[in-house]
Amino acid sequence: MVMLFMGLICSVASAQKPAVYPAKGQSAQQQQADDGACYSWAKQNTGIDPAVVAQTPPPATGPTGARVGGAARGAAAGAAIGGVANGDAGHGAAVGATAGALAGGVRSRREHAAENQAAQSNQQAQMQTYWRSYGACMQGRGYTVQ
């Protein structure tokens, strides 16, 4: 059971797990036991479960209404400018709505990218905290941790 669980953990977060060397001649069985104990200790000590963190999906990127809002603002501005410039407020509103929708879409994509970047940074920070705690435990049990 522990081996299956540790295999799952290793597969979802192996790129960040530090390398561990049995510096005092510990057997493979002892290293597996220590690995499981340190996994549990680090999880309890930090409150971070690397399996949960690694499986956390990025923030939802559903519609935000930015395009609609941009289109509305663009249509209002276009109608005012079109009405004054050439007496055709309808054409100005259509042009303004298109430009506003495009601008709103760009703004929405930038916001989503920033949210995803923040979530990814938070996830990386949590994993670094967890692996530092895990490494401290393994060092305390006589392993070299890199």
Secondary structure, 3 states (H helix, E strand, C coil): CHHHHHHHHHHHHCCCCCCEEECCCCCHHHHHHHHHHHHHHHHHHHCCCHHHHHCCCCCCCCCCCHHHHHHHHHHHHHHHHHHHHCCCHHHHHHHHHHHHHHHHHHHHHHHHHHHHHHHHHHHHHHHHHHHHHHHHHHHHCCEEEC
